[in-house]
Amino acid sequence: MVTSQYIGRQEPKDAKNAAAQILFILSSFSLLVAAVVVAGRHAILRGIFGSIDVDVMRYAETYFLLSALSYPFIGLYNAGAALFRAQGNSKISMMSSLVMNVVNIGGNAVLIYGFKMGVMGAALASLVSRAIACVAVLYLLQRPACPLRVDGLQALAPKARLIQQILRVGIPAGIENGMFQIGKLSVSSLTSTLAPPPLRQRRGKHHHHLFEHPGQRRGHGCADRGGPVPWRRRKRSGRVLLPPPDAVCLLRRMVHEPFGLPVCQQICTGPVQPLAGSLRHGAGSDGVVQHRFAVHLPSSFTMPNILRAAGDARFTMTVSIVSMWAFRVGFCYLCVLAFHGGLLAIWMGMYLDWAFRSLCFFVRFVRGKWLEQQVI
């Protein structure tokens, strides 16, 4: 966001310096987080999942360790991909993501089924794919024609002014996303208490995520390309950017529910069980329930990125944290533990979370208070 606004203001030197500081911050922070996870992985996993099978914990620690080693790679990859989107070149981000996923899937197939490495093979495939994507993006970022290339290691030296501008947006966004992930872990722990085992329920979510990603990815585009839009055009641009994700979600629901959903459920969860008999236990109908509740998901993630691009990160952080803990966590735990609700109660909590976020962000957008914020 900071870099894109410098590009929009025709200040290439500051844009290049901001890009270097982004790489410095991401590399430093990801290395720090990786070190913490490597040293405390056992305590972290115990704190999240409590007492679980010894074999399961051993596998979890193995995967967690190798995942932690990939944090610097995925951090720098995300930074580089975002910098290309800030230049309006999302094709490189798309292709590098495609390469990363192809290597990951292929590596999983070879290491798990070919070399029988199990969890270790899955984790190694992820580590290698992230490293390859990181190297590829950084190499392309360093081409002479790239306006955001880093001119030597001295460009990575800390610059207080630029770091302050970046963290003014980055810290609230990081806290927001961190709280969101903690909330998701809390709900996952709650879901694991339902029967049958949650693996079927989790697998049943993946087809839903496949069709929701177009709306969520549009939100990334709103964030990265919001900076270059002149202030007088930003509100009009927001009106243009908001409808497509919800339209995609609605179209997906109209087409996918009658035709594609039974096939996806058969692939992900096995034979489809009747809806009424499986809501409480997380069987194959899980995808149906979440699928029907997800109309507000794209706007709840697109609108806050438009606001963040204008520097309104604290408001989006506050709304997201309050909504997460009130609805996705509080409502779900109350309904499941106190009123013995099943997965239907959990999806209802998620729906209320999305709807509340969308309402708050829409009101903020219409009132125009976010237009008074500044990033640089």
Long-range contacts (C-beta under 8 A, 24 or more apart in sequence): 1-86, 1-169, 1-223, 1-224, 1-226, 1-227, 1-308, 1-309, 1-311, 1-375, 2-162, 2-165, 2-166, 2-169, 2-227, 2-375, 2-376, 3-83, 3-86, 3-148, 3-227, 4-86, 4-224, 4-225, 4-226, 4-227, 4-228, 4-309, 5-227, 5-228, 5-375, 5-376, 6-227, 6-376, 7-86, 7-87, 7-147, 7-227, 7-228, 8-227, 8-228, 8-229, 8-230, 9-376, 12-147, 14-162, 14-376, 15-147, 15-148, 16-147, 16-148, 16-149, 16-150, 16-151, 16-155, 17-155, 17-159, 17-162, 18-162, 18-165, 18-166, 19-83, 19-141, 19-148, 19-150, 20-150, 20-155, 20-156, 21-156, 21-158, 21-159, 21-162, 21-163, 21-166, 22-79, 22-82, 22-83, 22-166, 23-76, 23-79, 23-80, 23-150, 23-156, 24-156, 24-157, 24-158, 25-163, 25-166, 25-167, 25-170, 26-75, 26-76, 26-78, 26-79, 27-72, 27-75, 27-76, 29-75, 30-71, 30-72, 30-74, 30-75, 30-76, 31-71, 31-72, 33-68, 33-71, 34-68, 34-69, 34-71, 34-72, 37-64, 37-65, 37-67, 37-68, 37-71, 38-65, 38-68, 38-69, 41-65, 41-68, 48-185, 48-189, 49-189, 49-192, 59-118, 59-119, 62-119, 62-120, 62-123, 63-119, 63-122, 63-123, 65-123, 66-120, 66-123, 66-124, 66-126, 66-127, 67-123, 67-126, 67-127, 69-127, 70-126, 70-127, 70-130, 70-131, 72-134, 73-127, 73-130, 73-131, 73-133, 73-134, 74-130, 74-134, 76-134, 76-137, 76-138, 77-130, 77-133, 77-134, 77-137, 80-134, 80-137, 80-138, 80-140, 80-141, 81-137, 82-220, 82-224, 83-141, 83-148, 84-137, 84-140, 84-141, 85-220, 85-221, 85-224, 85-225, 86-148, 86-224, 86-225, 86-227, 87-146, 87-147, 87-148, 88-225, 88-228, 90-221, 92-137, 92-140, 93-137, 96-133, 96-136, 96-137, 96-140, 97-133, 99-132, 99-133, 99-136, 100-129, 100-130, 100-132, 100-133, 101-129, 103-128, 103-129, 103-132, 103-133, 104-129, 165-375, 165-376, 168-311, 168-313, 168-375, 169-308, 169-311, 169-313, 169-375, 172-313, 172-314, 172-316, 172-317, 173-308, 173-313, 173-316, 173-317, 175-317, 175-321, 176-313, 176-316, 176-317, 176-320, 176-321, 179-320, 179-321, 179-324, 179-325, 180-320, 180-324, 183-324, 183-325, 183-328, 183-329, 184-328, 186-329, 186-333, 187-328, 187-329, 187-332, 187-346, 187-349, 187-350, 190-332, 190-333, 190-336, 190-337, 190-346, 191-282, 191-343, 191-346, 193-336, 194-280, 194-281, 194-282, 194-336, 194-342, 194-343, 195-281, 195-282, 196-281, 196-282, 196-283, 198-282, 200-269, 200-270, 200-282, 200-283, 200-284, 200-286, 201-282, 201-283, 201-286, 201-343, 203-268, 203-269, 204-265, 204-268, 204-269, 204-284, 204-286, 204-287, 205-286, 205-287, 205-290, 206-268, 207-260, 207-261, 207-264, 207-265, 207-267, 207-268, 207-287, 208-287, 208-290, 208-291, 208-294, 210-264, 211-249, 211-252, 211-256, 212-249, 212-252, 212-294, 212-297, 212-298, 214-245, 214-248, 214-249, 214-252, 214-298, 215-244, 215-245, 215-246, 215-248, 215-249, 215-297, 215-298, 215-299, 215-301, 215-302, 216-245, 216-297, 216-298, 216-301, 216-302, 218-244, 218-245, 218-248, 218-298, 218-302, 219-245, 219-298, 219-301, 219-302, 219-304, 219-305, 220-305, 222-302, 222-305, 222-306, 222-309, 223-305, 223-306, 223-308, 223-309, 224-309, 225-309, 226-305, 226-306, 226-308, 226-309, 226-310, 227-309, 227-375, 231-371, 234-310, 234-371, 235-365, 235-368, 235-371, 238-303, 238-306, 238-365, 241-302, 241-306, 242-299, 242-302, 242-303, 242-306, 242-365, 245-298, 245-299, 245-301, 245-302, 246-295, 246-296, 246-298, 246-299, 248-298, 249-294, 249-295, 249-297, 249-298, 250-295, 253-291, 253-292, 253-294, 253-295, 256-291, 257-288, 257-291, 257-292, 261-287, 261-288, 261-291, 279-342, 279-343, 279-344, 280-341, 280-342, 280-343, 280-344, 281-342, 281-343, 282-342, 282-343, 286-343, 289-343, 289-344, 289-347, 290-347, 290-350, 293-347, 293-348, 293-350, 293-351, 293-354, 294-351, 294-354, 296-351, 296-354, 296-355, 296-357, 296-358, 297-354, 299-358, 299-361, 299-362, 300-353, 300-354, 300-355, 300-357, 300-358, 300-361, 303-358, 303-361, 303-362, 303-365, 304-357, 304-361, 306-365, 306-370, 307-361, 307-364, 307-365, 307-370, 309-375, 310-370, 310-371, 310-373, 310-375, 311-370, 311-373, 311-374, 311-375, 312-364, 312-369, 312-370, 312-373, 315-364, 315-369, 315-370, 316-361, 319-356, 319-357, 319-360, 319-361, 320-357, 323-353, 323-356, 323-357, 323-360, 324-353, 326-356, 327-352, 327-353, 327-356, 328-352, 328-353
